[in-house]
Amino acid sequence: MENILLDITEHIAKITINRPTALNALNKQTISELSEALDQLATNEDIRVLIITGSGTKAFVAGADIKEFSDFDVKQGAQLAALGHEMLFDKIEKFPKPVIAAVNGFALGGGLELAMACHFRIASDNARLGLPETSLGLIPGYGGTQRLPELVGKGKAIEMITTATMIDANDAHRWGLVNQVVAQAELEATCTKIAQKIAHNSPQAVGAALRAIAGGFNDKVNGYNVEISEFGKCFGTEDFKEGTTAFIEKRKPNF
């Protein structure tokens, strides 16, 4: 793979989008490589958490590569969005293990949409986030009009999208777009520490929790029923046996 780097250490996978001269912009090749990596990691039972970040200190992902679609027609534009959802953005949102976005600078357009598809976001204090598509005669096409309102509310989402302005990391935190803001020098260590906490817990229970939470945001199912089902299934897992046995024996579980 030319545009991404993959590192796996102690149940934690880290994908770094590595196009520093283009501020890590998403082109077709990068989306394809990310999609392939996600497929490999999803079925790797040794992986319990995934961190996605960008190379360097300036940008997480500074958007999509506009040169690739500046001459598209209506049909091609719709196909571009649909393929992006299928190959990458929906795949991240539905990833069976927690995905953390380490937002290390600009997260604009498709970059912010990538971060929002992750399960949660930690930002460096120099991060700038926004959806500038309306300034280009477009709207967000990789889930931005849907995921941003879920995170910051309808009114703030409309403001951000229609004004096409960036917000800084502290405002993003205040609005719930990111979970934490840390100094850039501390971003990698902070995300790794959070990932380690997740990795120490039952991977079967963590996966069940992700499915139950997702059920609450799916109009086609009853989230409470998903929770009841997933809760019940936990009782049939080896992790449940180990976790409860360890609690009774007053020791740490070995998942």
N, C-alpha and C positions, 0 to 999 in steps of 0.2 A: 504494500500500500504506500502510495506516494504522499498523500495529504493528511494522513492521521498517524499518530504514534499510539501504541498500546503497551501498557505496563500492567502486570498482574503481581500483586504482593499480598500474601496472607489473606486470601478470600476477597481482596479488593481489586477491582479492575479500574484502570484509569485510561480514558481516551483523551488524547490531546489533538485538537484540530491544528494542523501544522502548515499554515500558509501565511507566514508572517509578512511577506511582502504585499499580500492582498488583505491584510488585517483579518486573516482567517475567514474570508468570505466564502459562502457556500456556493460552489459550482456543482455541476452534475456529477463530476467524478468524486468529489468529496461526499456528496449525499450517498452515492453508490457505495463508497468505502465504509461509511458509517453504518449503512444498512447491513452490509456483509458482516461487519464486526459485531453488531447487535445480535444477528442470528447466531453467530458462534458463541457469544457470551451467554445468551439466554438458555442454552442447553448445557452449559458447563456447570456441573453441580458444585464445583469448587468455588465458583464466584458467588458471593452473597450481596455485594454492593457494587455499583458502578458510579464513577465520578467522570463527568465530562467537562473539559475546560479548553481554553485556547492557548496557543503558544505565545510567549512574550509577555509584556506587561501593558500593552496598549489596548488589546481587544480580546474579548471572548470570541465573538463572531460579529463582524461589522455589517452583516447583511447578506443578501444573496448577490450573486455575480450578475449584475444588470446587463452586462455586455452579451450574455448568453440568450437573453429573451427580449431585447429591445426592439426587434423586428417581428415579434410574434403576432399572429392574428387571434381572433376571439377563440377559435377552437383550440389552438395551440396553448393559449393562456390557461384555459380551463384544464387541459391535459397536464400542464405543468404543475398546477396546484394539486390536482388529484393524485398525480404520481408522487409528489412530495409527501402528501399525507400518508400514502400507502407505504412508501419505502422507508420513511424516517420518522415523521412527527407522531403519527399514531402508534408507530412501533415503540417509540420511547415511552409514550404515555401508558401503553399496555405492557411494558417490560415487566417480567415476573419478579424482578428484584428492585429494591429502591435505587433510583437514579438521582444523583446530586449534581446540580449545575454549579460549578465553581466559576463565577462570573468575574473575570479578571480584567475588566476594562469595558470598552464599548460593546453593548449588546443591542444591536439595532436591526429593525426589520426581521428578516429570517433568523437573525441571531437571537433576538429576544423571543421569537416564537420557538426556537430550539430550547432556550432556557425554560420557557413556560411549559413545554411538553415534559420536562423533567419533573420528578415528584416534589422536589423543593430546591431552593436556590440560596446559595451563600455568595455574597458580593464583596469585592474589595472596595475600599473607600474611594478609589478613583473611578469606579464603574459609572457609566452613563447608559441609560436604558430608554428606548423609545421605538415607536413604529412610524417611520417617516414616509410611508408609502403614498399618502395622499398628496405629498409634495411632488410626486413623480407621476401623478395621474392614475394611481392604482389604489387598491386597498390591501391590507394584509391578506395573503392567500394561503398561508401555512398554519391556520388555526388562530391567528391573532385576534380576530373579531369575536371568537368564542371563548378562548382561554383567559384573555385579559379581563373581561367582565367578571368571570368566576373568581378572579384573584383580587381585583381592586374595586369591584362594583361597576354597575352600568354607567353611572354618571362620569366617574373618573376615566373609564375606558373610552367613552365617547370623546371626552376632552382630549385625551392623549392622542387618539387616532385622528381626529379631525383637525387638531392644531399641528400635528406632526412634530411636536417638540419632545426633546429629551428631558428626563428627570435624573437627578443625581441619586447616588446610592442611599443616602439618608432619607430622601423622599420616597424612594422605592420601598424602603423598610417601613416607613410610617404608613404607607398605603397597603402593605401586605404583599407586595410583589416579590420581595426577598425576605428570607427568614432572619438573616443576620448580616451585619456589615462589619468587616474586620480590616485591619491594615493589610495592604497588599502582601507584605512580607509574611503575614500570618495566614494567608488564605489557604495555601496547600495543607499546612499543618492542621488548621481548623477543620477542613473537610475530611482529612484523613482520620482525625480524632472522632468525628461524628460517625464516619463509616465504620470505624473499629467498634464503636458501641453497638451499631446495628449488627455487625458481623458476629458479635458475641452472643446475640440472642438466637432463638430458634429460627432457622431459615424457613421452616414450614409454617410457623406462626406468622412470621413477617410477610410471607407471600399471601397467606390467608387474609391478613389485615389489609394489604393493598387491594385485594379483590373486593373485600367488603366495603372499603372506602369508595372505590370506584363505582360500586353498585348504587351508592347514594347520589351519584351524578349521572346516572343512566336513566333516562325517562322511560325506558322500556321494561325496567324491573323495579321491584320494591327493595330499596336498600336495606331495610330492616330484615326482610326475608333472606337476603344474601348474607347478612351478618349471622342470623340464626343458623343457616346452613353451614357457613364456614366455621362457626364456633363448634357446632356438632362434629364436623369432620376432624377438628383438632384432637378430639378424644381418641381417635383411631390412629394417631401418629406415634412414632417412636420418640419424637421430641417431647410430646406430652408426658410420656412415661418417664423419660430422663429428667425433664424439668421438675415434675412433682416429686420424684424420688430424691433428687438432689435437695429440694427444699426440705423434705422430711428428714433427710440425713444431714442437714445443715452444711452443705458443701455447694460449690459452684457447679452448675450443670456443664456437661461436656457435649455440646451439640455438634 
